[in-house]
Each structure stands twice: as structure tokens, then as C-alpha cells.
Amino acid sequence: MSNAKDVTIYDIAEALNISPATVSRGLKDHPGIRKDTKKKILEMARKMGYQHNTFASNLRRKRTNTIGLIVPRLNSYFMSTVIAGMEKVANENGYNVIISQSLESYKKEIASVNTMFNSRVDGLIVSVAADTPGGEHFEMLLRKNIPLIFFDRILEHPGCTTIVIDNFRAGYDATRHLLEQGCRRIVHIAGNLNRNVYAGRLEGYKHALQERKIHFDPALVISCNLSEQCGSDVARQILGMSPLPDGIFGANDTSVVACMRELKLAGIKIPEQIAVVGFNNDPISKVIEPNLTTINYPGQEMGEIAASTIINKLNKSGTSTLDTIVLRHELVIRKSSIRKK
């Protein structure tokens, strides 16, 4: 069966016995077109099933008013708040956001970058996959002067703005808090240490121990994908340790909450036996009992700043922008870590 012919402004003009130019201006809400004429044009366009050819229009203007976003996964509270912030600012400025997941795969990330490039996005915002070794696949964007911003998990690249928190300081603050509660044998649940966020949190953890002259034990650092399953597996590893650790600092809340749950089932008292600190301030941190001490990660703000920065680059090409934007984090203290009144 053949496809129905696309309706054009010429078809609408013929049906209304007016010029195509008048139809074009009416569809664009031009102030020079009378209201009754404009109404007739819009009604006829709806009746005939007219679709505006945005792609052709964008090609003429060399602007698609779309911003590409590539993230490792969509299944986290942090990433959902980042996206909400980006879409808020983008939509307010007349842009749409196209979202793709790399699913923690470098190959999938390359494919997503190619798709974004071929879709002619005006700019691209990226948080890189766990196994991304470098940024060669972004070069075609930069050669075309398409603005590129990295956030959270970043790659350092000249001319690209990066948006982060001070992960070193956040890891230090979390560990120092546990030390101040009397903990001396602290397990760190880490993510992929090839990525800046998890490497920074580990270095902060090490520095806090060093300040208190506590020997760093590599056996107390457990790297995993920070999933619920990972948290449960870590709990079983902890239960097999002798002596038991007296503190846990995890690089996200999801794995830490699962770890707490498993430890509690095994009869471990939190925080009396093991004090716990997470990371991200997910809603789940206020559901688990005792409520989880965590680092507040400003996802909404990060998303808003990323969108504002890339739109500023698009609207004011040639103006200088900051290479790195560092947002403030906050240690949110709750009952899971309080051992000293």
C-alpha cells in the first residue's frame, strides 16, 4: 500500500484560495496576518493533516534547537535529577534534549556519539561510561565547533567545560566523620577506579586515614558496580572479616543500603557495631532504618548549570567560559553513623 502524500502549504493555499506566502506567515503566527485568516489557515492545516517539516527548516537555519545527552544509565535518582535540571533550562530556552544511555559500554558510547552527530545536535553533554579510555570519538564534534560538556564522570579536554563536585573533599568529609565517631577500621565500597568520581572519593578516604595516622589497608577497599547485588555481596565479605570493620563508607547509596540490610539480617547493629555513610542523598537513604548518613550531590543544580553553560556557548560563540565548574556538596548526618553523642 502506497504512503499518503504529504500535505504542503501549497495544498492549503489552493484549498483556501490564498497565496502560499500568506499560509506560511499564518502558520508562523505572523502579526501581519488577520486573526480570522490565521484561524482559517490553522483549521485547514489540521483538517488536511499538515505537518511542519522541522528538519528542512532546521537545515536552512543550521540549528536544530536540540541538545544531546549521553549518560551511563538512567536508573539512578542522581541521574534523574540531573536530567530534570537540564530539561527545565533547555525547554525554557527553546531547546529539546535527546537522551541516550551508554549502558557503561565504551562501544555503545561511540555509537551514541555518532547518532548525536548525525542527528545534528547543537551541543552535547556527556557523563562517560565506566570503560571509556579516552576522548577520540568526540573529536568530530569539536572539529565542527559543536560545544561539548562533561559532567560528573569527566574527561579532561582543552576547550571542553567540566562540571563536578570536589570528590576528594567529599570522600575525606565522609571518612573523617566516621573517624570522629571512633571508627578505626573502615571499609570503602568503591566504584570503577578508572573514573574520576570514584578515584577522587578513594583518595579522600585515604587522606582522612593518613591524617589520623591510621594505616591504609587495601583489603578494606572493595570495588564493584555499586548495584544492590554488589552491596549484598560486600556485606557477605564483611561478615567474613576478622576482626569485623567498625565503619563503612560507600560511593553510592544504592549499594550501601543493600549492604546495611544484609548486615542487619545477620544481627549486626548499626551504628553501634558498624557505622555507615553513603553517597548521593537518594530518597532511599531516608527510608532505611536507621536513616543513612550520606553526601548530598546537587544533581538538579548540576543539570541546570550544564544546560545553561552549553546554551551560553551556543548563543555567544567565541566568549570564554570556565574550564571547570565545581559545585558544593554537603555531608548530611543521620542516625546510621552517630556513635558519639
C-alpha positions as CSV (number, residue, x, y, z in Angstrom):
1,M,0.0,0.0,0.0
2,S,1.4,3.4,-1.0
3,N,2.0,6.1,1.6
4,A,-0.3,9.1,1.6
5,K,1.2,12.3,0.0
6,D,2.5,14.9,2.5
7,V,0.3,18.0,2.7
8,T,2.2,21.2,1.7
9,I,1.5,24.9,2.2
10,Y,0.6,24.9,-1.5
11,D,-2.2,22.4,-0.9
12,I,-3.6,24.6,2.0
13,A,-3.3,27.7,-0.2
14,E,-5.2,26.1,-3.0
15,A,-8.0,24.9,-0.7
16,L,-8.4,28.4,0.8
17,N,-7.8,30.3,-2.5
18,I,-5.0,32.4,-0.9
19,S,-1.3,32.7,-1.6
20,P,1.3,30.2,-0.2
21,A,3.2,33.1,1.3
22,T,0.1,34.0,3.3
23,V,-0.3,30.4,4.5
24,S,3.4,30.3,5.5
25,R,3.1,33.5,7.5
26,G,-0.2,32.4,9.1
27,L,1.3,29.1,10.3
28,K,4.2,31.1,11.9
29,D,1.7,33.4,13.7
30,H,3.0,36.4,11.8
31,P,1.5,39.7,13.2
32,G,0.7,41.0,9.7
33,I,-1.9,38.3,9.1
34,R,-5.5,39.0,10.2
35,K,-6.8,36.8,13.0
36,D,-9.7,35.4,11.1
37,T,-7.4,34.4,8.2
38,K,-4.9,32.9,10.6
39,K,-7.7,30.9,12.2
40,K,-8.9,29.6,8.8
41,I,-5.3,28.6,7.9
42,L,-4.8,26.7,11.1
43,E,-8.2,24.9,10.9
44,M,-7.5,23.8,7.3
45,A,-4.0,22.7,8.2
46,R,-5.4,20.5,11.0
47,K,-8.2,19.2,8.7
48,M,-5.7,18.3,6.0
49,G,-3.2,16.7,8.3
50,Y,-0.4,19.2,7.6
51,Q,2.9,18.5,9.4
52,H,5.6,21.2,9.6
53,N,8.9,20.0,8.2
54,T,11.1,20.8,11.1
55,F,14.1,19.0,9.7
56,A,14.1,21.1,6.5
57,S,13.6,24.2,8.4
58,N,16.5,23.4,10.7
59,L,18.8,22.7,7.8
60,R,18.1,26.1,6.4
61,R,18.8,27.7,9.8
62,K,21.8,25.4,10.5
63,R,20.3,25.0,14.0
64,T,18.2,22.1,15.3
65,N,17.5,23.5,18.8
66,T,18.3,20.1,20.3
67,I,21.0,19.3,22.9
68,G,22.3,15.7,23.1
69,L,22.8,14.0,26.4
70,I,24.7,10.7,26.9
71,V,24.7,9.1,30.3
72,P,25.9,5.7,31.7
73,R,22.5,4.7,32.9
74,L,19.1,6.2,33.6
75,N,18.2,4.1,36.6
76,S,19.6,6.3,39.4
77,Y,18.0,9.1,41.4
78,F,21.0,11.3,40.8
79,M,20.8,11.0,37.0
80,S,17.0,11.6,37.0
81,T,17.6,14.9,38.9
82,V,20.3,15.9,36.6
83,I,18.1,15.3,33.6
84,A,15.2,17.2,35.2
85,G,17.5,20.2,35.7
86,M,18.8,20.1,32.1
87,E,15.3,19.8,30.6
88,K,14.0,22.6,32.7
89,V,16.6,25.1,31.5
90,A,16.7,23.7,27.9
91,N,12.9,23.9,27.5
92,E,12.8,27.4,29.0
93,N,15.3,28.5,26.3
94,G,13.5,26.8,23.4
95,Y,15.7,23.6,23.2
96,N,14.8,19.9,23.4
97,V,17.0,17.3,24.9
98,I,17.7,13.9,23.2
99,I,18.9,11.3,25.7
100,S,20.9,8.1,25.1
101,Q,22.4,5.5,27.5
102,S,25.8,4.1,27.0
103,L,24.9,1.2,29.5
104,E,28.5,1.5,30.8
105,S,29.9,0.4,27.4
106,Y,32.6,2.4,25.5
107,K,31.4,0.8,22.2
108,K,27.8,1.9,22.9
109,E,29.0,5.4,23.9
110,I,30.8,5.7,20.5
111,A,27.6,4.6,18.7
112,S,25.6,7.2,20.7
113,V,28.1,10.0,19.8
114,N,27.8,9.1,16.1
115,T,24.0,9.1,16.3
116,M,24.0,12.5,18.1
117,F,26.4,13.9,15.5
118,N,24.3,12.6,12.6
119,S,21.2,14.0,14.2
120,R,22.9,17.4,14.1
121,V,22.6,18.2,17.8
122,D,23.6,21.8,18.5
123,G,25.7,20.7,21.5
124,L,26.4,17.5,23.5
125,I,26.6,16.9,27.3
126,V,28.2,13.6,28.5
127,S,28.9,11.6,31.6
128,V,31.2,8.9,30.3
129,A,30.9,5.1,30.6
130,A,32.9,3.0,33.1
131,D,35.3,1.6,30.5
132,T,35.8,4.7,28.3
133,P,39.6,5.0,27.9
134,G,39.8,8.4,26.1
135,G,38.0,11.0,24.1
136,E,39.0,10.3,20.5
137,H,35.4,9.6,19.5
138,F,34.4,13.2,20.4
139,E,36.9,14.8,18.0
140,M,34.4,15.0,15.1
141,L,32.2,17.2,17.2
142,L,35.0,19.5,18.2
143,R,36.2,19.8,14.6
144,K,32.7,21.1,13.7
145,N,32.7,23.5,16.7
146,I,29.9,21.7,18.4
147,P,30.1,22.5,22.1
148,L,30.9,19.6,24.4
149,I,30.4,19.5,28.1
150,F,31.4,16.7,30.5
151,F,29.7,16.3,33.9
152,D,30.1,14.0,36.9
153,R,32.3,11.4,35.2
154,I,34.5,13.5,33.0
155,L,37.3,13.5,30.5
156,E,39.8,16.4,30.6
157,H,39.9,18.0,27.1
158,P,41.0,21.5,26.1
159,G,38.0,23.7,25.2
160,C,35.5,21.5,27.0
161,T,33.9,22.6,30.2
162,T,33.6,20.0,33.0
163,I,31.1,20.2,35.8
164,V,31.9,18.2,39.0
165,I,31.8,18.3,42.8
166,D,35.1,18.0,44.8
167,N,35.0,14.2,45.1
168,F,38.3,14.2,47.0
169,R,36.9,16.5,49.6
170,A,33.6,14.6,49.8
171,G,35.4,11.3,50.4
172,Y,37.5,13.0,53.0
173,D,34.5,14.5,54.8
174,A,32.6,11.2,54.9
175,T,35.6,9.3,56.2
176,R,36.6,12.0,58.7
177,H,33.1,11.9,60.1
178,L,33.4,8.1,60.7
179,L,36.8,8.6,62.4
180,E,35.3,11.3,64.6
181,Q,32.7,8.7,65.7
182,G,35.5,6.4,66.9
183,C,35.8,4.2,63.8
184,R,39.3,2.9,63.0
185,R,38.7,0.0,60.6
186,I,36.6,1.4,57.8
187,V,35.6,-0.5,54.6
188,H,35.3,1.6,51.5
189,I,32.8,0.4,48.8
190,A,34.3,1.9,45.6
191,G,33.1,2.2,42.0
192,N,35.3,1.8,38.9
193,L,38.5,3.5,39.9
194,N,39.3,4.4,36.3
195,R,36.6,7.1,36.7
196,N,37.4,10.5,38.3
197,V,34.5,10.4,40.7
198,Y,35.4,7.1,42.4
199,A,39.2,7.7,42.3
200,G,38.6,11.0,44.0
201,R,36.5,9.6,46.7
202,L,39.0,6.9,47.4
203,E,41.9,9.4,47.6
204,G,39.8,11.5,50.1
205,Y,39.2,8.3,52.2
206,K,43.0,7.6,52.2
207,H,43.9,11.2,53.2
208,A,41.5,11.2,56.1
209,L,43.1,7.9,57.4
210,Q,46.5,9.3,56.9
211,E,45.7,12.4,58.9
212,R,44.7,10.2,61.9
213,K,47.9,8.1,61.3
214,I,45.8,5.0,60.5
215,H,47.4,2.5,58.2
216,F,45.7,2.2,54.8
217,D,44.7,-1.4,54.2
218,P,43.9,-2.2,50.5
219,A,41.9,-5.2,51.6
220,L,39.3,-2.9,53.1
221,V,38.6,-1.3,49.6
222,I,36.1,-3.3,47.6
223,S,35.4,-2.1,44.0
224,C,32.2,-3.2,42.3
225,N,29.4,-1.8,40.0
226,L,27.6,-0.2,43.1
227,S,24.4,-2.1,42.4
228,E,22.1,-3.6,45.1
229,Q,23.6,-7.0,44.4
230,C,27.1,-5.6,44.9
231,G,26.0,-4.2,48.3
232,S,24.7,-7.6,49.4
233,D,27.9,-9.3,48.2
234,V,30.1,-6.8,50.1
235,A,28.0,-7.4,53.2
236,R,28.8,-11.1,53.0
237,Q,32.5,-10.3,52.5
238,I,32.4,-8.0,55.6
239,L,30.8,-10.8,57.7
240,G,33.8,-13.0,56.8
241,M,36.3,-10.4,58.0
242,S,38.2,-10.9,61.3
243,P,38.1,-8.6,63.0
244,L,34.9,-7.0,61.8
245,P,35.2,-3.4,60.5
246,D,33.6,-0.7,62.6
247,G,32.7,1.6,59.7
248,I,31.6,1.6,56.1
249,F,31.9,4.4,53.5
250,G,30.2,3.7,50.2
251,A,30.5,5.5,46.9
252,N,26.7,5.5,46.4
253,D,23.5,4.9,48.5
254,T,22.1,2.0,46.5
255,S,24.9,-0.4,47.3
256,V,25.3,0.9,50.9
257,V,21.6,0.4,51.7
258,A,21.7,-3.2,50.4
259,C,24.8,-3.8,52.4
260,M,23.1,-2.4,55.6
261,R,20.1,-4.6,55.0
262,E,22.2,-7.8,54.7
263,L,24.2,-6.9,57.8
264,K,21.1,-6.2,59.9
265,L,19.7,-9.6,58.8
266,A,22.9,-11.2,60.1
267,G,22.4,-9.5,63.5
268,I,24.9,-6.6,63.1
269,K,23.8,-3.5,65.0
270,I,24.1,-0.2,63.1
271,P,25.7,2.1,64.1
272,E,26.7,0.5,67.4
273,Q,28.9,-2.2,65.8
274,I,29.3,-0.7,62.3
275,A,28.7,3.0,61.5
276,V,27.7,3.7,57.9
277,V,27.9,6.6,55.4
278,G,26.7,6.6,51.8
279,F,26.8,9.0,48.9
280,N,24.2,10.8,46.7
281,N,21.4,11.5,49.2
282,D,18.9,9.3,47.3
283,P,15.4,9.1,48.8
284,I,16.2,5.5,49.9
285,S,18.6,7.0,52.4
286,K,15.6,8.3,54.4
287,V,13.7,5.0,54.2
288,I,16.2,2.6,55.5
289,E,16.3,2.2,59.3
290,P,18.4,3.8,60.8
291,N,18.3,6.6,58.3
292,L,21.5,6.8,56.3
293,T,24.2,9.5,56.7
294,T,25.2,10.5,53.1
295,I,26.8,13.1,50.9
296,N,24.3,15.4,49.2
297,Y,25.1,15.5,45.5
298,P,23.4,18.5,43.8
299,G,22.1,16.7,40.7
300,Q,19.4,19.2,39.8
301,E,21.8,22.1,40.0
302,M,24.4,20.2,38.0
303,G,21.9,19.6,35.2
304,E,20.7,23.3,35.2
305,I,24.3,24.6,35.1
306,A,25.3,22.1,32.3
307,A,22.3,23.2,30.1
308,S,22.9,26.9,30.9
309,T,26.6,26.6,30.0
310,I,26.0,24.9,26.7
311,I,23.3,27.3,25.7
312,N,25.5,30.2,26.6
313,K,28.3,28.7,24.4
314,L,25.7,28.4,21.5
315,N,24.4,31.9,21.8
316,K,27.7,33.6,22.5
317,S,30.2,31.7,20.4
318,G,33.8,32.9,21.0
319,T,33.3,34.1,24.5
320,S,35.4,32.5,27.2
321,T,33.9,30.1,29.7
322,L,35.2,28.3,32.7
323,D,37.1,25.1,32.1
324,T,35.9,23.5,35.3
325,I,32.9,24.3,37.4
326,V,32.9,22.8,40.9
327,L,29.6,22.6,42.8
328,R,29.3,22.3,46.6
329,H,28.5,19.0,48.3
330,E,27.2,18.6,51.8
331,L,27.5,15.9,54.5
332,V,24.0,15.0,55.7
333,I,24.4,13.4,59.1
334,R,21.7,10.9,60.2
335,K,21.5,8.0,62.7
336,S,23.4,5.3,60.7
337,S,26.7,6.9,61.7
338,I,26.2,8.5,65.1
339,R,28.0,6.6,67.8
340,K,29.0,9.6,70.0
341,K,26.5,12.0,71.5
